[in-house]
Amino acid sequence: MKNSTRFFEPVLLPQKNRLRLRFFVILPLLLIGFYVAAQNGVTNKTDEEYLLEENILYRTAQEAEKDDYVAERCRLDVYYPAGKKDFTTVVWFHGGGITGGNKFIPEKLKEQGIAVVAVNYRLSPKVKNPVYIEDAAAAVAWTFNNIEKYGGDAAKIAVSGHSAGGYLTSMVGLDKKWLAEFGIDANKIAMLVPFSGHTITHFTIRKENGIEGSQPVVDEFAPLYHVRPDAPPLILITGDRELEMLGRYEENAYMWRMMKVAGHKQTKLYEMDSFNHGRMASPALEILLNEIKTLSK
């Protein structure tokens, strides 16, 4: 049984940089705020027109001609505000354990004055590690090379994703070699915001190598292996430690600690009380939106 005293902890613990959301406390305040905003005509939504371009190939045409699976899966959608300039872009990787899932534009990211690049990538067991990491890097590189054509600012690209997508976010942003293959410096990413992502080596990679999911591994395919002081700002978000997938909060807490030890000054850790691995994505999107506001200043 969860210790009820946890509900009386502060919402923000700055001395540990660990922000804990207490919805039972803040929900009434939020409802009052929404009511006041509605009365004054204030809304988070914009009146801009948004366009969607779908199934854009982010690998080369030559690769797609040689491999039907590249042609099928190496596609992305671009959702963006028409007529706006220099907007922030979120590259979004879906979850699914690197064995399933499909690209989508999260509803909470729509009509927020930003662009969203939703990415499909090749999946195991049809491909093996590190193909899906390479695909993730190729999609981020495509965004850097093309978002200004849509009006976006290449200096305002945040990378995010849930679960397996969070793992890919961290790998592409922390291990610089993946983006370097495409001539992109990973430090140009404006922000990394993984949702409930592995920070040890992903369980699908372990499975591909005959390692049980309960056996933790930290090797070159673990974001933890690549902690460094000069990385982009890193916002780690997980569900409730008692409801998350085995050890996922603790992995991210250790990642937060080791980034601090390495000298990184812009790592935060959020734990979403009362939300499990799947349900944490919805409130985490609110945190993502709040964090990327800094990119527009």
C-alpha positions as a Markdown table, in Angstrom:
| # | Residue | x | y | z |
|---|---|---|---|---|
| 1 | Met | 0.0 | 0.0 | 0.0 |
| 2 | Lys | 1.3 | 3.4 | -1.0 |
| 3 | Asn | 2.4 | 5.6 | 1.9 |
| 4 | Ser | -0.3 | 8.3 | 2.1 |
| 5 | Thr | 2.2 | 10.8 | 3.4 |
| 6 | Arg | 3.6 | 11.1 | -0.1 |
| 7 | Phe | 0.6 | 13.2 | -1.1 |
| 8 | Phe | 1.7 | 15.9 | 1.3 |
| 9 | Glu | 5.1 | 16.3 | -0.2 |
| 10 | Pro | 5.8 | 19.7 | -2.0 |
| 11 | Val | 4.8 | 19.9 | -5.7 |
| 12 | Leu | 8.4 | 21.0 | -6.4 |
| 13 | Leu | 11.5 | 19.8 | -4.7 |
| 14 | Pro | 14.2 | 22.1 | -6.1 |
| 15 | Gln | 17.0 | 20.8 | -3.8 |
| 16 | Lys | 16.7 | 17.5 | -5.6 |
| 17 | Asn | 15.4 | 18.9 | -8.9 |
| 18 | Arg | 12.6 | 16.3 | -8.6 |
| 19 | Leu | 9.2 | 17.7 | -9.5 |
| 20 | Arg | 6.3 | 15.7 | -8.2 |
| 21 | Leu | 2.8 | 16.6 | -9.4 |
| 22 | Arg | 0.1 | 16.4 | -6.8 |
| 23 | Phe | -3.1 | 16.5 | -8.8 |
| 24 | Phe | -5.4 | 16.2 | -5.7 |
| 25 | Val | -4.0 | 19.6 | -4.6 |
| 26 | Ile | -3.7 | 21.4 | -7.9 |
| 27 | Leu | -6.8 | 20.2 | -9.7 |
| 28 | Pro | -9.2 | 22.7 | -8.1 |
| 29 | Leu | -6.7 | 25.5 | -8.8 |
| 30 | Leu | -6.4 | 24.4 | -12.5 |
| 31 | Leu | -10.2 | 24.3 | -12.8 |
| 32 | Ile | -10.5 | 27.8 | -11.4 |
| 33 | Gly | -7.8 | 28.9 | -13.8 |
| 34 | Phe | -9.5 | 27.3 | -16.8 |
| 35 | Tyr | -12.8 | 29.0 | -15.8 |
| 36 | Val | -11.2 | 32.4 | -15.5 |
| 37 | Ala | -9.4 | 31.9 | -18.8 |
| 38 | Ala | -12.6 | 31.0 | -20.5 |
| 39 | Gln | -14.4 | 34.0 | -19.1 |
| 40 | Asn | -11.7 | 36.3 | -20.5 |
| 41 | Gly | -11.5 | 34.5 | -23.9 |
| 42 | Val | -8.0 | 33.2 | -23.2 |
| 43 | Thr | -7.1 | 29.8 | -24.6 |
| 44 | Asn | -4.0 | 27.7 | -25.4 |
| 45 | Lys | -5.3 | 27.0 | -28.9 |
| 46 | Thr | -4.5 | 29.4 | -31.7 |
| 47 | Asp | -6.6 | 30.7 | -34.6 |
| 48 | Glu | -4.0 | 29.7 | -37.1 |
| 49 | Glu | -4.5 | 27.3 | -39.9 |
| 50 | Tyr | -2.6 | 24.0 | -39.7 |
| 51 | Leu | -1.5 | 21.8 | -42.5 |
| 52 | Leu | -0.5 | 18.1 | -42.6 |
| 53 | Glu | 1.8 | 16.4 | -45.1 |
| 54 | Glu | 1.8 | 12.7 | -44.7 |
| 55 | Asn | 4.1 | 9.7 | -45.4 |
| 56 | Ile | 7.2 | 11.7 | -46.5 |
| 57 | Leu | 10.2 | 9.4 | -47.1 |
| 58 | Tyr | 13.1 | 10.4 | -44.9 |
| 59 | Arg | 15.5 | 7.8 | -46.2 |
| 60 | Thr | 16.9 | 8.1 | -49.7 |
| 61 | Ala | 14.9 | 7.0 | -52.8 |
| 62 | Gln | 17.7 | 4.6 | -53.6 |
| 63 | Glu | 17.4 | 2.9 | -50.2 |
| 64 | Ala | 13.6 | 2.7 | -50.6 |
| 65 | Glu | 14.0 | 1.1 | -54.1 |
| 66 | Lys | 16.3 | -1.6 | -52.7 |
| 67 | Asp | 14.3 | -2.3 | -49.6 |
| 68 | Asp | 10.5 | -2.5 | -49.5 |
| 69 | Tyr | 10.6 | -2.2 | -45.7 |
| 70 | Val | 12.4 | 1.1 | -45.9 |
| 71 | Ala | 9.8 | 2.3 | -48.4 |
| 72 | Glu | 7.0 | 1.2 | -46.0 |
| 73 | Arg | 8.3 | 2.3 | -42.6 |
| 74 | Cys | 10.8 | 5.1 | -43.1 |
| 75 | Arg | 8.1 | 7.7 | -43.4 |
| 76 | Leu | 7.1 | 10.7 | -41.4 |
| 77 | Asp | 4.2 | 13.2 | -41.2 |
| 78 | Val | 4.7 | 17.0 | -40.8 |
| 79 | Tyr | 1.9 | 19.0 | -39.0 |
| 80 | Tyr | 2.6 | 22.7 | -39.0 |
| 81 | Pro | 1.0 | 26.2 | -38.7 |
| 82 | Ala | 0.6 | 27.6 | -42.1 |
| 83 | Gly | 1.9 | 31.1 | -42.7 |
| 84 | Lys | 3.8 | 31.2 | -39.4 |
| 85 | Lys | 7.6 | 31.7 | -39.2 |
| 86 | Asp | 10.3 | 30.5 | -36.9 |
| 87 | Phe | 8.1 | 28.1 | -34.9 |
| 88 | Thr | 9.3 | 25.4 | -32.6 |
| 89 | Thr | 9.2 | 21.8 | -33.9 |
| 90 | Val | 8.7 | 18.6 | -31.9 |
| 91 | Val | 10.0 | 15.4 | -33.5 |
| 92 | Trp | 7.8 | 12.7 | -32.0 |
| 93 | Phe | 8.7 | 8.9 | -31.8 |
| 94 | His | 5.8 | 6.5 | -31.0 |
| 95 | Gly | 6.2 | 3.7 | -28.5 |
| 96 | Gly | 5.6 | 0.0 | -28.8 |
| 97 | Gly | 8.7 | -1.8 | -27.5 |
| 98 | Ile | 10.5 | -1.3 | -30.9 |
| 99 | Thr | 8.3 | -4.2 | -32.1 |
| 100 | Gly | 5.0 | -2.3 | -32.9 |
| 101 | Gly | 3.3 | 1.0 | -33.1 |
| 102 | Asn | 2.7 | 3.7 | -35.7 |
| 103 | Lys | 3.3 | 7.4 | -36.1 |
| 104 | Phe | 0.6 | 9.8 | -34.9 |
| 105 | Ile | 0.3 | 13.5 | -34.0 |
| 106 | Pro | -0.6 | 13.7 | -30.2 |
| 107 | Glu | -3.8 | 15.5 | -29.8 |
| 108 | Lys | -2.4 | 17.8 | -27.1 |
| 109 | Leu | 0.3 | 19.0 | -29.4 |
| 110 | Lys | -2.2 | 20.2 | -32.1 |
| 111 | Glu | -3.0 | 23.8 | -32.6 |
| 112 | Gln | -0.3 | 25.0 | -30.2 |
| 113 | Gly | 1.6 | 27.2 | -32.6 |
| 114 | Ile | 4.2 | 24.5 | -33.1 |
| 115 | Ala | 5.0 | 21.8 | -35.7 |
| 116 | Val | 5.1 | 18.1 | -35.0 |
| 117 | Val | 7.1 | 15.6 | -37.0 |
| 118 | Ala | 5.6 | 12.2 | -36.3 |
| 119 | Val | 8.0 | 9.3 | -37.3 |
| 120 | Asn | 7.7 | 5.7 | -38.2 |
| 121 | Tyr | 10.8 | 3.5 | -38.0 |
| 122 | Arg | 11.6 | -0.1 | -38.8 |
| 123 | Leu | 10.8 | -2.6 | -36.1 |
| 124 | Ser | 12.2 | -5.7 | -34.6 |
| 125 | Pro | 12.3 | -8.6 | -35.3 |
| 126 | Lys | 12.1 | -7.7 | -39.0 |
| 127 | Val | 15.3 | -5.7 | -38.4 |
| 128 | Lys | 17.9 | -5.8 | -35.7 |
| 129 | Asn | 19.7 | -3.2 | -33.6 |
| 130 | Pro | 20.9 | -0.6 | -34.4 |
| 131 | Val | 18.7 | -0.2 | -37.5 |
| 132 | Tyr | 15.8 | 1.5 | -35.6 |
| 133 | Ile | 18.3 | 3.9 | -33.9 |
| 134 | Glu | 19.7 | 4.8 | -37.3 |
| 135 | Asp | 16.2 | 5.4 | -38.6 |
| 136 | Ala | 15.5 | 7.7 | -35.7 |
| 137 | Ala | 18.6 | 9.7 | -36.4 |
| 138 | Ala | 17.8 | 9.9 | -40.1 |
| 139 | Ala | 14.3 | 11.3 | -39.2 |
| 140 | Val | 15.8 | 13.9 | -36.9 |
| 141 | Ala | 18.4 | 14.8 | -39.6 |
| 142 | Trp | 15.6 | 15.2 | -42.1 |
| 143 | Thr | 13.9 | 17.6 | -39.8 |
| 144 | Phe | 17.0 | 19.7 | -39.4 |
| 145 | Asn | 17.4 | 19.8 | -43.2 |
| 146 | Asn | 13.8 | 20.5 | -44.1 |
| 147 | Ile | 11.8 | 22.2 | -41.4 |
| 148 | Glu | 12.7 | 25.7 | -42.6 |
| 149 | Lys | 10.9 | 25.0 | -45.8 |
| 150 | Tyr | 7.7 | 24.8 | -43.8 |
| 151 | Gly | 8.6 | 28.0 | -41.9 |
| 152 | Gly | 10.2 | 26.4 | -38.8 |
| 153 | Asp | 13.4 | 27.3 | -37.1 |
| 154 | Ala | 16.1 | 24.6 | -37.1 |
| 155 | Ala | 17.4 | 26.1 | -33.9 |
| 156 | Lys | 14.1 | 25.2 | -32.1 |
| 157 | Ile | 13.8 | 21.4 | -32.6 |
| 158 | Ala | 12.9 | 19.4 | -29.6 |
| 159 | Val | 13.0 | 15.6 | -29.8 |
| 160 | Ser | 10.5 | 13.5 | -27.7 |
| 161 | Gly | 8.6 | 10.2 | -27.6 |
| 162 | His | 7.0 | 7.7 | -25.3 |
| 163 | Ser | 8.5 | 4.4 | -24.1 |
| 164 | Ala | 10.5 | 3.0 | -27.0 |
| 165 | Gly | 10.2 | 6.5 | -28.5 |
| 166 | Gly | 11.7 | 7.9 | -25.3 |
| 167 | Tyr | 14.6 | 5.5 | -25.6 |
| 168 | Leu | 15.2 | 6.5 | -29.2 |
| 169 | Thr | 15.0 | 10.2 | -28.2 |
| 170 | Ser | 17.8 | 9.7 | -25.6 |
| 171 | Met | 20.0 | 7.6 | -27.8 |
| 172 | Val | 19.9 | 10.0 | -30.8 |
| 173 | Gly | 20.5 | 13.0 | -28.5 |
| 174 | Leu | 23.2 | 11.7 | -26.2 |
| 175 | Asp | 25.3 | 9.4 | -28.4 |
| 176 | Lys | 26.5 | 11.9 | -31.0 |
| 177 | Lys | 27.6 | 9.3 | -33.5 |
| 178 | Trp | 24.1 | 8.6 | -34.8 |
| 179 | Leu | 23.4 | 12.1 | -36.1 |
| 180 | Ala | 27.0 | 12.7 | -37.1 |
| 181 | Glu | 26.4 | 10.0 | -39.8 |
| 182 | Phe | 24.1 | 12.6 | -41.4 |
| 183 | Gly | 26.3 | 15.6 | -40.8 |
| 184 | Ile | 24.3 | 16.9 | -37.8 |
| 185 | Asp | 25.7 | 17.8 | -34.5 |
| 186 | Ala | 23.4 | 16.3 | -31.8 |
| 187 | Asn | 24.1 | 19.4 | -29.6 |
| 188 | Lys | 22.0 | 21.4 | -32.0 |
| 189 | Ile | 18.9 | 19.7 | -30.7 |
| 190 | Ala | 17.2 | 22.3 | -28.6 |
| 191 | Met | 15.7 | 19.9 | -26.0 |
| 192 | Leu | 15.4 | 16.2 | -25.3 |
| 193 | Val | 12.1 | 15.1 | -23.6 |
| 194 | Pro | 11.9 | 11.3 | -23.3 |
| 195 | Phe | 8.7 | 9.9 | -21.7 |
| 196 | Ser | 9.3 | 6.7 | -19.7 |
| 197 | Gly | 12.2 | 5.7 | -21.8 |
| 198 | His | 14.8 | 3.1 | -20.9 |
| 199 | Thr | 18.1 | 4.6 | -19.8 |
| 200 | Ile | 19.7 | 1.1 | -19.7 |
| 201 | Thr | 19.9 | -0.9 | -22.9 |
| 202 | His | 16.5 | -1.5 | -24.3 |
| 203 | Phe | 14.8 | -4.8 | -23.5 |
| 204 | Thr | 14.3 | -5.6 | -27.2 |
| 205 | Ile | 18.0 | -5.2 | -27.8 |
| 206 | Arg | 18.7 | -7.5 | -24.9 |
| 207 | Lys | 16.2 | -10.0 | -26.2 |
| 208 | Glu | 17.8 | -9.9 | -29.6 |
| 209 | Asn | 21.0 | -10.9 | -27.9 |
| 210 | Gly | 19.4 | -13.7 | -25.8 |
| 211 | Ile | 19.4 | -11.7 | -22.5 |
| 212 | Glu | 16.4 | -11.8 | -20.2 |
| 213 | Gly | 14.4 | -8.7 | -19.7 |
| 214 | Ser | 15.0 | -8.8 | -15.9 |
| 215 | Gln | 18.8 | -8.7 | -16.5 |
| 216 | Pro | 19.9 | -5.0 | -16.7 |
| 217 | Val | 22.6 | -4.1 | -19.2 |
| 218 | Val | 24.5 | -0.8 | -19.6 |
| 219 | Asp | 26.5 | -0.9 | -22.8 |
| 220 | Glu | 27.0 | 1.4 | -25.8 |
| 221 | Phe | 23.2 | 1.1 | -26.5 |
| 222 | Ala | 22.2 | 2.5 | -23.1 |
| 223 | Pro | 21.6 | 6.2 | -22.8 |
| 224 | Leu | 23.3 | 6.0 | -19.4 |
| 225 | Tyr | 26.5 | 5.0 | -21.2 |
| 226 | His | 26.6 | 8.4 | -22.9 |
| 227 | Val | 26.1 | 10.9 | -20.0 |
| 228 | Arg | 28.0 | 14.1 | -20.8 |
| 229 | Pro | 28.0 | 17.7 | -19.6 |
| 230 | Asp | 27.5 | 19.3 | -23.0 |
| 231 | Ala | 24.3 | 17.5 | -24.0 |
| 232 | Pro | 21.1 | 19.4 | -24.9 |
| 233 | Pro | 18.7 | 20.2 | -22.1 |
| 234 | Leu | 17.2 | 16.8 | -20.9 |
| 235 | Ile | 13.7 | 16.6 | -19.4 |
| 236 | Leu | 13.1 | 13.1 | -18.0 |
| 237 | Ile | 9.5 | 12.2 | -17.3 |
| 238 | Thr | 8.1 | 8.9 | -15.9 |
| 239 | Gly | 5.0 | 7.5 | -14.4 |
| 240 | Asp | 4.5 | 6.7 | -10.7 |
| 241 | Arg | 7.4 | 4.6 | -9.5 |
| 242 | Glu | 5.0 | 2.0 | -8.1 |
| 243 | Leu | 3.0 | 1.8 | -11.3 |
| 244 | Glu | 5.6 | 2.1 | -14.0 |
| 245 | Met | 7.2 | -0.8 | -15.9 |
| 246 | Leu | 9.8 | -2.5 | -13.8 |
| 247 | Gly | 12.4 | -0.1 | -12.7 |
| 248 | Arg | 11.6 | 2.6 | -15.2 |
| 249 | Tyr | 11.4 | 5.5 | -12.7 |
| 250 | Glu | 14.6 | 4.3 | -11.0 |
| 251 | Glu | 16.5 | 4.1 | -14.3 |
| 252 | Asn | 15.5 | 7.7 | -15.0 |
| 253 | Ala | 16.4 | 8.8 | -11.5 |
| 254 | Tyr | 19.8 | 7.3 | -11.9 |
| 255 | Met | 20.2 | 8.9 | -15.3 |
| 256 | Trp | 19.3 | 12.3 | -13.7 |
| 257 | Arg | 21.9 | 11.7 | -11.0 |
| 258 | Met | 24.7 | 10.7 | -13.4 |
| 259 | Met | 24.0 | 13.6 | -15.7 |
| 260 | Lys | 24.5 | 15.8 | -12.7 |
| 261 | Val | 27.7 | 13.9 | -11.7 |
| 262 | Ala | 28.9 | 14.4 | -15.3 |
| 263 | Gly | 28.4 | 18.1 | -15.0 |
| 264 | His | 25.3 | 18.6 | -17.0 |
| 265 | Lys | 23.4 | 21.7 | -15.7 |
| 266 | Gln | 20.0 | 21.3 | -17.5 |
| 267 | Thr | 18.6 | 17.9 | -16.5 |
| 268 | Lys | 15.2 | 17.7 | -14.8 |
| 269 | Leu | 13.2 | 14.6 | -13.6 |
| 270 | Tyr | 9.5 | 14.5 | -13.3 |
| 271 | Glu | 7.5 | 11.7 | -11.7 |
| 272 | Met | 3.8 | 11.5 | -12.5 |
| 273 | Asp | 2.1 | 10.3 | -9.3 |
| 274 | Ser | -0.9 | 7.9 | -9.8 |
| 275 | Phe | -0.1 | 7.4 | -13.5 |
| 276 | Asn | 1.1 | 4.2 | -14.9 |
| 277 | His | 3.4 | 3.6 | -17.9 |
| 278 | Gly | 0.7 | 4.1 | -20.5 |
| 279 | Arg | -1.4 | 6.8 | -18.9 |
| 280 | Met | 1.5 | 9.0 | -18.0 |
| 281 | Ala | 1.9 | 10.2 | -21.6 |
| 282 | Ser | -1.2 | 12.5 | -21.5 |
| 283 | Pro | 0.0 | 14.7 | -18.5 |
| 284 | Ala | 3.6 | 14.4 | -19.7 |
| 285 | Leu | 2.5 | 16.2 | -22.9 |
| 286 | Glu | 1.5 | 19.2 | -20.8 |
| 287 | Ile | 5.0 | 19.2 | -19.3 |
| 288 | Leu | 6.5 | 19.0 | -22.8 |
| 289 | Leu | 4.5 | 22.0 | -24.0 |
| 290 | Asn | 5.5 | 24.0 | -20.9 |
| 291 | Glu | 9.2 | 23.2 | -21.3 |
| 292 | Ile | 9.4 | 24.1 | -25.0 |
| 293 | Lys | 7.9 | 27.5 | -24.2 |
| 294 | Thr | 11.5 | 28.5 | -23.3 |
| 295 | Leu | 12.5 | 27.9 | -27.0 |
| 296 | Ser | 10.3 | 30.7 | -28.1 |
| 297 | Lys | 11.9 | 33.3 | -25.9 |
